[in-house]
Amino acid sequence: MSIEFDLLAEVKHVFFDMDGTMVDSIPFHQESWLRFLSNHGIHLRPEEFRAQNHGTIHEMIRRFFPHEKSSQRILELGEEKEYTYRQLYSSYLVEIKGLSSFLEHLKTNGISIHLSTMGDQNNIDFILDGLELRHFFKTITGGHEVFKGKPDPEIFELSLKKAGAKPAESIVFEDSGGGIRAAKAAGLRVLGLATTHSKRELIELGWLAAYHDFSEILNEKRRINFNSPKEV
């Protein structure tokens, strides 16, 4: 089991998004939002929700509850939504195929591993501890630490600062359009996981390469050329 990165000497840091990248949790987030909003008398079709699904949890709460002015109430509503998500997803929690083996490969090859997610601390704990992956990550940056959500680059800029990393020596694994825009705005190169988009859609959005899962990357026989986008 092996993977070769072109320009390996330049790749010292790998940053991972969490939802949709490490775990296929996006459908559960959407369902939890729809249930949560319905419980508060806000009834949306999935496509209506997806059009507004961007930003931090607190940005989204303010979007759906514009009448709420209390910061404490906004915090409580956000926590209620995330609790709904964890309850819904807990019985289905599983890593994207090959993730732990890929993380072990990176660690063995001396590449530092970092988490850059819009998830809050409770969701980070839920995923990392539930999958027993916390020990792989040198730094962890969550949505509760930034003011602006993806596609704003703040989450990656903070992650780079905490990691002491330069964009030129780093890559990011992401799954969403907002994620790639945020990463590229921070000067980072991006590889894609085809969970929420097809491989072709990811390449068209600007990913360097796209994969179904991490096992596919580990089994990839050709070298990944960071300078030439391709669908594999």
NUDOZA-166759 format. One record per residue: y, z, x of N, C-alpha, C, O in turn. Coordinates in pm, whole numbers, padded with zeros to 5 digits, always signed. Layout:
N
YZXYZXYZXYZX;...
//
This chain:
232
-00118+00000+00086+00000+00000+00000+00123+00000+00089+00143+00094+00166;+00206-00104+00081+00319-00113+00171+00431-00190+00106+00412-00266+00011;+00549-00169+00160+00665-00245+00117+00753-00267+00238+00773-00175+00318;+00805-00387+00254+00892-00418+00366+01029-00453+00312+01042-00539+00226;+01132-00388+00363+01268-00422+00327+01328-00507+00439+01325-00466+00555;+01383-00624+00406+01467-00691+00503+01581-00597+00537+01623-00519+00451;+01631-00603+00656+01742-00519+00700+01708-00371+00689+01796-00290+00659;+01581-00335+00713+01537-00196+00697+01624-00100+00775+01652+00011+00730;+01668-00142+00894+01749-00054+00977+01881-00017+00907+01940+00087+00935;+01926-00105+00816+02051-00078+00746+02030+00007+00622+02126+00065+00571;+01908+00016+00574+01880+00093+00452+01841+00235+00489+01728+00260+00531;+01935+00326+00474+01912+00466+00507+01907+00555+00383+01855+00666+00387;+01963+00504+00274+01973+00584+00151+01934+00498+00032+01975+00383+00021;+01854+00555-00058+01820+00488-00183+01860+00579-00298+01821+00696-00304;+01940+00524-00390+01989+00599-00505+01916+00550-00631+01897+00431-00652;+01875+00646-00713+01803+00614-00836+01882+00660-00958+01926+00774-00966;+01898+00569-01053+01932+00609-01188+01809+00680-01244+01701+00671-01184;+01821+00749-01354+01707+00823-01408+01653+00759-01536+01541+00707-01537;+01730+00762-01644+01682+00712-01773+01672+00560-01770+01770+00490-01744;+01552+00509-01798+01528+00366-01796+01489+00315-01659+01448+00200-01645;+01499+00400-01557+01466+00361-01420+01349+00442-01367+01251+00385-01318;+01358+00573-01375+01248+00659-01335+01153+00686-01450+01033+00705-01430;+01207+00687-01570+01128+00707-01693+01177+00608-01798+01295+00574-01801;+01086+00562-01882+01122+00467-01987+01167+00542-02111+01100+00541-02215;+01281+00607-02100+01328+00701-02202+01436+00647-02294+01474+00714-02390;+01486+00527-02267+01598+00475-02344+01569+00468-02494+01654+00507-02573;+01451+00419-02537+01424+00419-02682+01429+00557-02744+01468+00572-02860;+01390+00660-02668+01392+00797-02720+01535+00850-02726+01569+00926-02818;+01618+00811-02630+01759+00849-02638+01824+00786-02762+01898+00852-02835;+01795+00659-02785+01854+00593-02902+01809+00660-03030+01891+00688-03118;+01679+00686-03042+01628+00749-03164+01687+00889-03183+01719+00929-03295;+01702+00963-03072+01759+01097-03084+01905+01091-03126+01951+01175-03203;+01980+00992-03076+02119+00974-03119+02124+00945-03270+02203+01005-03343;+02040+00852-03315+02041+00814-03456+02006+00933-03545+02067+00951-03651;+01907+01013-03504+01869+01131-03583+01980+01236-03581+02014+01292-03685;+02035+01261-03465+02143+01359-03450+02263+01319-03535+02317+01402-03609;+02305+01193-03524+02421+01148-03601+02393+01153-03750+02480+01192-03829;+02272+01115-03790+02236+01120-03932+02243+01262-03985+02287+01285-04098;+02200+01358-03903+02207+01499-03944+02350+01545-03967+02374+01643-04037;+02445+01472-03907+02586+01505-03925+02656+01406-04018+02779+01398-04019;+02577+01331-04097+02635+01243-04197+02685+01111-04145+02757+01040-04215;+02648+01075-04022+02690+00948-03963+02566+00858-03954+02476+00884-03875;+02563+00755-04036+02443+00671-04047+02473+00534-03985+02556+00459-04035;+02404+00504-03877+02425+00378-03805+02296+00301-03793+02188+00359-03782;+02307+00169-03795+02195+00084-03760+02182+00083-03608+02281+00104-03538;+02062+00060-03555+02044+00060-03409+02143-00029-03336+02195+00010-03232;+02170-00149-03389+02263-00239-03321+02406-00185-03323+02483-00210-03230;+02441-00113-03428+02575-00052-03434+02586+00058-03329+02690+00072-03263;+02480+00135-03313+02482+00239-03211+02490+00180-03072+02570+00226-02990;+02408+00078-03042+02405+00020-02908+02540-00032-02864+02573-00028-02746;+02620-00081-02959+02753-00132-02926+02846-00021-02878+02948-00049-02815;+02812+00103-02909+02898+00216-02871+02831+00308-02768+02882+00417-02738;+02718+00264-02716+02639+00348-02626+02681+00329-02480+02615+00258-02404;+02790+00394-02443+02836+00389-02305+02926+00510-02280+02988+00563-02372;+02933+00551-02155+03016+00664-02118+02936+00792-02101+02814+00792-02113;+03006+00901-02073+02941+01030-02062+02904+01080-02202+02950+01026-02302;+02821+01183-02207+02782+01240-02336+02905+01290-02412+02912+01277-02534;+03002+01346-02340+03121+01397-02408+03213+01284-02453+03279+01296-02556;+03217+01175-02377+03293+01058-02422+03233+01004-02552+03305+00964-02643;+03101+01002-02557+03035+00950-02677+03053+01043-02796+03075+00996-02908;+03044+01173-02774+03067+01267-02884+03207+01250-02940+03226+01249-03062;+03305+01236-02853+03443+01215-02900+03455+01083-02977+03534+01074-03071;+03379+00983-02937+03383+00854-03004+03327+00864-03146+03383+00807-03240;+03218+00938-03161+03154+00950-03291+03215+01059-03378+03202+01056-03501;+03283+01156-03315+03345+01267-03389+03493+01277-03351+03535+01376-03292;+03572+01175-03383+03712+01173-03340+03796+01288-03396+03902+01319-03343;+03748+01350-03502+03823+01460-03564+03803+01592-03489+03879+01687-03509;+03701+01598-03403+03674+01721-03329+03769+01735-03210+03769+01650-03120;+03849+01838-03210+03946+01859-03103+03906+01973-03010+03960+01985-02900;+03813+02054-03052+03771+02169-02973+03675+02127-02863+03572+02066-02890;+03709+02158-02738+03621+02126-02626+03488+02197-02638+03383+02143-02603;+03491+02321-02689+03368+02397-02707+03278+02331-02810+03156+02325-02791;+03336+02281-02919+03257+02216-03023+03198+02085-02972+03084+02051-03004;+03275+02012-02893+03225+01887-02834+03107+01916-02743+03008+01843-02742;+03119+02024-02665+03010+02065-02578+02886+02101-02659+02774+02061-02625;+02905+02174-02767+02792+02216-02851+02723+02096-02915+02600+02092-02921;+02800+02000-02961+02741+01880-03022+02663+01800-02918+02554+01750-02947;+02718+01789-02797+02646+01720-02691+02515+01788-02658+02413+01721-02640;+02515+01918-02651+02393+01993-02623+02290+01977-02734+02170+01969-02709;+02340+01971-02859+02250+01951-02972+02181+01815-02964+02060+01803-02988;+02259+01712-02930+02199+01579-02917+02094+01577-02808+01984+01525-02829;+02124+01633-02691+02030+01629-02580+01906+01714-02607+01797+01680-02562;+01923+01821-02680+01806+01901-02720+01716+01820-02812+01593+01825-02800;+01777+01745-02903+01700+01658-02992+01620+01557-02910+01503+01532-02939;+01683+01500-02808+01615+01404-02721+01496+01468-02649+01387+01412-02648;+01516+01584-02590+01408+01648-02514+01291+01684-02606+01175+01671-02566;+01320+01730-02727+01215+01762-02822+01137+01636-02860+01014+01639-02874;+01209+01527-02877+01146+01401-02918+01061+01341-02806+00954+01286-02832;+01109+01352-02682+01045+01283-02569+00941+01368-02496+00862+01314-02419;+00940+01497-02518+00858+01587-02436+00709+01551-02437+00641+01567-02336;+00659+01502-02548+00516+01469-02558+00484+01334-02495+00367+01299-02480;+00588+01257-02458+00568+01123-02406+00614+01109-02260+00606+01000-02203;+00660+01217-02202+00718+01212-02068+00618+01163-01965+00513+01225-01944;+00649+01052-01900+00566+00996-01795+00656+00911-01705+00751+00850-01752;+00626+00908-01576+00706+00829-01484+00680+00680-01502+00573+00640-01548;+00779+00599-01465+00755+00455-01453+00644+00435-01351+00645+00498-01245;+00549+00350-01382+00431+00331-01300+00465+00312-01151+00544+00226-01116;+00404+00393-01067+00421+00381-00923+00538+00456-00865+00559+00454-00743;+00617+00525-00949+00738+00591-00899+00708+00693-00791+00767+00687-00683;+00618+00787-00816+00593+00893-00718+00539+00836-00587+00573+00885-00479;+00455+00733-00595+00404+00670-00473+00516+00601-00396+00519+00604-00273;+00608+00539-00468+00722+00472-00404+00814+00574-00338+00860+00552-00226;+00840+00685-00406+00923+00790-00347+00857+00845-00221+00925+00870-00121;+00728+00863-00225+00655+00911-00107+00666+00812+00007+00679+00851+00123;+00659+00683-00025+00672+00579+00078+00809+00584+00144+00821+00578+00267;+00913+00595+00062+01049+00603+00117+01063+00725+00207+01117+00716+00318;+01015+00838+00160+01025+00963+00237+00950+00952+00369+01001+00994+00473;+00831+00895+00366+00751+00879+00488+00821+00790+00589+00806+00809+00710;+00899+00694+00540+00970+00603+00629+01111+00651+00665+01192+00575+00719;+01141+00776+00634+01266+00836+00678+01388+00793+00601+01500+00808+00650;+01370+00739+00482+01482+00697+00399+01514+00809+00300+01426+00855+00228;+01640+00853+00298+01676+00964+00210+01693+00915+00066+01735+00802+00042;+01659+01001-00027+01649+00966-00168+01747+01050-00248+01759+01171-00226;+01819+00984-00341+01925+01051-00416+01919+01012-00563+01878+00901-00597;+01961+01103-00649+01964+01078-00793+02108+01063-00840+02193+01146-00808;+02133+00957-00916+02266+00931-00972+02250+00897-01119+02226+00781-01154;+02262+00995-01204+02232+00976-01346+02344+01028-01434+02414+01122-01398;+02360+00966-01551+02454+01018-01647+02394+01131-01729+02462+01190-01813;+02266+01163-01705+02205+01277-01771+02268+01408-01727+02318+01419-01615;+02266+01508-01816+02323+01637-01781+02218+01722-01707+02106+01678-01686;+02257+01844-01669+02168+01927-01588+02037+01958-01660+01931+01957-01598;+02044+01986-01790+01921+02017-01864+01825+01898-01867+01704+01915-01853;+01880+01778-01884+01794+01659-01885+01739+01629-01747+01625+01585-01733;+01820+01651-01644+01773+01634-01507+01657+01728-01479+01554+01687-01425;+01674+01854-01515+01567+01952-01496+01442+01912-01575+01331+01922-01524;+01462+01866-01697+01352+01825-01784+01268+01715-01719+01145+01720-01723;+01335+01615-01659+01263+01503-01599+01207+01540-01462+01088+01522-01437;+01291+01591-01374+01245+01617-01237+01137+01724-01232+01038+01710-01159;+01155+01830-01307+01054+01937-01305+00932+01901-01389+00820+01938-01355;+00954+01828-01498+00842+01786-01581+00748+01692-01507+00628+01693-01530;+00805+01610-01418+00725+01515-01340+00696+01565-01198+00628+01499-01121;+00750+01683-01166+00731+01744-01033+00779+01651-00921+00707+01626-00825;+00902+01601-00936+00959+01507-00840+01082+01561-00767+01137+01493-00681;+01125+01681-00800+01251+01731-00746+01253+01733-00593+01357+01707-00532;+01139+01762-00531+01135+01778-00385+01166+01649-00310+01194+01654-00190;+01161+01535-00377+01191+01409-00309+01340+01388-00289+01380+01313-00199;+01423+01451-00369+01565+01416-00375+01651+01505-00286+01652+01627-00298;+01724+01438-00198+01813+01510-00106+01939+01555-00178+01987+01666-00156;+01993+01471-00265+02108+01509-00347+02083+01466-00491+02010+01371-00517;+02145+01539-00583+02133+01512-00726+02273+01514-00786+02345+01613-00772;+02310+01406-00852+02442+01396-00916+02423+01360-01062+02358+01260-01093;+02479+01441-01151+02461+01420-01294+02591+01391-01367+02700+01409-01313;+02576+01346-01491+02692+01310-01572+02786+01425-01599+02904+01403-01626;+02736+01549-01592+02821+01665-01614+02919+01689-01498+03007+01774-01508;+02903+01613-01389+02989+01629-01272+03102+01527-01265+03185+01533-01175;+03104+01432-01360+03206+01328-01356+03282+01324-01488+03237+01377-01589;+03398+01259-01486+03481+01247-01606+03455+01116-01678+03469+01108-01800;+03418+01012-01603+03398+00879-01661+03254+00834-01640+03198+00848-01531;+03195+00781-01747+03058+00733-01737+03051+00588-01691+03152+00519-01683;+02929+00545-01661+02908+00405-01628+02955+00319-01747+02932+00357-01861;+03019+00206-01723+03027+00127-01600+03133+00168-01499+03151+00099-01399;+03203+00279-01521+03294+00328-01419+03211+00370-01296+03104+00427-01313;+03258+00343-01174+03180+00373-01054+03182+00518-01010+03124+00551-00907;+03248+00608-01085+03266+00745-01039+03135+00813-01001+03130+00883-00900;+03029+00794-01080+02902+00862-01052+02846+00820-00917+02793+00903-00844;+02858+00692-00882+02806+00645-00754+02899+00682-00639+02853+00709-00529;+03027+00682-00664+03121+00723-00560+03098+00869-00522+03101+00905-00404;+03075+00954-00622+03046+01094-00595+02911+01109-00525+02897+01189-00433;+02812+01032-00569+02680+01037-00506+02687+00999-00360+02627+01065-00275;+02760+00892-00329+02776+00849-00190+02842+00959-00107+02802+00985+00007;+02943+01022-00163+03014+01129-00092+02920+01246-00064+02919+01298+00047;+02843+01286-00163+02752+01399-00146+02642+01366-00045+02596+01453+00029;+02599+01240-00044+02493+01199+00047+02544+01172+00188+02465+01162+00282;+02675+01161+00203+02731+01123+00332+02689+00982+00370+02663+00953+00487;+02681+00893+00269+02627+00759+00288+02735+00653+00274+02833+00671+00203;+02714+00542+00344+02800+00426+00332+02731+00324+00241+02609+00309+00246;+02808+00253+00157+02748+00154+00069+02663+00050+00142+02559+00008+00092;+02707+00010+00261+02636-00095+00335+02496-00053+00379+02411-00138+00405;+02472+00077+00387+02340+00125+00431+02260+00183+00315+02166+00260+00335;+02298+00145+00192+02237+00204+00072+02200+00096-00029+02257-00013-00030;+02103+00128-00114+02070+00045-00229+02052+00136-00351+02034+00257-00338;+02057+00075-00469+02045+00148-00594+01937+00083-00680+01925-00039-00683;+01859+00165-00750+01769+00117-00854+01831+00152-00989+01861+00268-01016;+01848+00050-01073+01912+00066-01203+01839-00018-01307+01751-00098-01274;+01875+00001-01434+01811-00076-01541+01908-00137-01640+01866-00217-01723;+02036-00101-01634+02129-00142-01739+02247-00220-01686+02279-00215-01567;+02312-00292-01777+02432-00365-01741+02543-00274-01693+02611-00303-01594;+02561-00162-01764+02663-00066-01722+02632-00007-01586+02722+00020-01507;+02503+00013-01558+02463+00067-01430+02492-00026-01315+02542+00017-01212;+02461-00155-01333+02487-00248-01223+02637-00267-01201+02681-00280-01087;+02715-00267-01308+02860-00281-01291+02917-00161-01217+03005-00176-01132;+02867-00043-01249+02913+00078-01181+02874+00076-01034+02956+00107-00947;+02749+00039-01005+02701+00037-00867+02775-00067-00784+02816-00039-00671;+02793-00187-00839+02860-00292-00764+03008-00259-00742+03065-00293-00639;+03068-00192-00840+03208-00151-00824+03223-00048-00713+03330-00034-00653;+03113+00026-00684+03113+00122-00574+03070+00058-00442+03056+00126-00341;+03048-00075-00445+03012-00148-00324+02865-00147-00291+02827-00178-00178;+02780-00111-00388+02637-00095-00364+02556-00217-00408+02592-00285-00504;+02448-00243-00338+02352-00345-00376+02253-00284-00475+02221-00166-00467;+02203-00366-00569+02125-00311-00679+01995-00388-00699+01993-00511-00700;+01886-00314-00715+01757-00367-00756+01729-00318-00897+01766-00207-00933;+01663-00402-00978+01648-00370-01119+01508-00340-01165+01410-00395-01114;+01498-00250-01264+01374-00220-01334+01385-00279-01475+01477-00246-01549;+01291-00365-01510+01297-00437-01637+01240-00355-01751+01133-00386-01804;+01310-00250-01787+01270-00167-01900+01355-00198-02023+01302-00213-02132;+01486-00208-02005+01576-00237-02117+01619-00382-02121+01673-00428-02222;+01597-00457-02012+01627-00600-02006+01508-00672-01944+01426-00610-01875;+01498-00802-01969+01396-00881-01902+01437-00903-01756+01553-00883-01720;+01341-00943-01674+01372-00973-01534+01481-01079-01524+01576-01065-01447;+01466-01185-01601+01564-01293-01594+01704-01242-01632+01802-01278-01568;+01713-01160-01735+01843-01105-01774+01902-01022-01662+02023-01028-01637;+01819-00943-01594+01868-00862-01484+01925-00948-01373+02033-00920-01320;+01853-01053-01336+01899-01142-01231+02031-01208-01271+02122-01220-01189;+02040-01250-01395+02163-01313-01443+02280-01216-01442+02395-01257-01425;+02251-01086-01459+02357-00985-01455+02399-00950-01313+02502-00886-01293;+02321-00992-01213+02361-00972-01075+02272-00886-00990+02309-00850-00878;+02152-00850-01040+02059-00775-00956+02008-00862-00842+01998-00983-00856;+01977-00800-00730+01922-00873-00616+01777-00914-00641+01735-01022-00598;+01703-00829-00710+01565-00857-00748+01531-00768-00867+01595-00665-00887;+01432-00808-00945+01394-00731-01063+01243-00715-01067+01168-00805-01030;+01200-00597-01113+01058-00562-01115+01022-00494-01246+01107-00433-01311;+00895-00506-01285+00848-00436-01404+00837-00286-01377+00871-00205-01463;+00788-00250-01258+00768-00110-01224+00760-00096-01073+00770-00196-01000;+00742+00025-01025+00742+00050-00882+00610+00010-00816+00606-00017-00696;+00503+00005-00892+00377-00044-00837+00391-00190-00796+00334-00233-00696;+00466-00265-00874+00489-00405-00841+00565-00418-00709+00538-00509-00631;+00658-00329-00686+00731-00331-00559+00638-00296-00444+00640-00363-00341;+00558-00195-00460+00467-00152-00355+00363-00260-00322+00317-00270-00208;+00328-00338-00421+00228-00443-00400+00289-00577-00362+00218-00674-00338;+00423-00581-00356+00492-00705-00323+00460-00745-00179+00480-00666-00087;+00411-00865-00160+00372-00912-00027+00488-00977+00048+00491-00975+00171;+00581-01034-00025+00694-01098+00041+00801-00994+00073+00807-00889+00010;+00883-01025+00169+00992-00935+00204+01103-00947+00101+01135-01057+00055;+01162-00834+00067+01276-00835-00025+01399-00874+00055+01439-00803+00147;+01459-00985+00020+01579-01032+00089+01700-00985+00010+01726-01036-00099;+01774-00890+00063+01886-00832-00009+02000-00931-00028+02089-00909-00110;+01998-01039+00047+02108-01135+00040+02079-01251-00054+02164-01339-00071;+01961-01255-00114+01923-01368-00198+01859-01320-00327+01742-01282-00326;+01932-01321-00439+01874-01276-00565+01750-01355-00600+01745-01476-00578;+01651-01286-00655+01531-01356-00698+01461-01276-00807+01476-01155-00819;+01386-01349-00886+01303-01286-00987+01161-01285-00932+01112-01387-00883;+01094-01170-00941+00959-01159-00885+00860-01119-00993+00741-01105-00964;
//
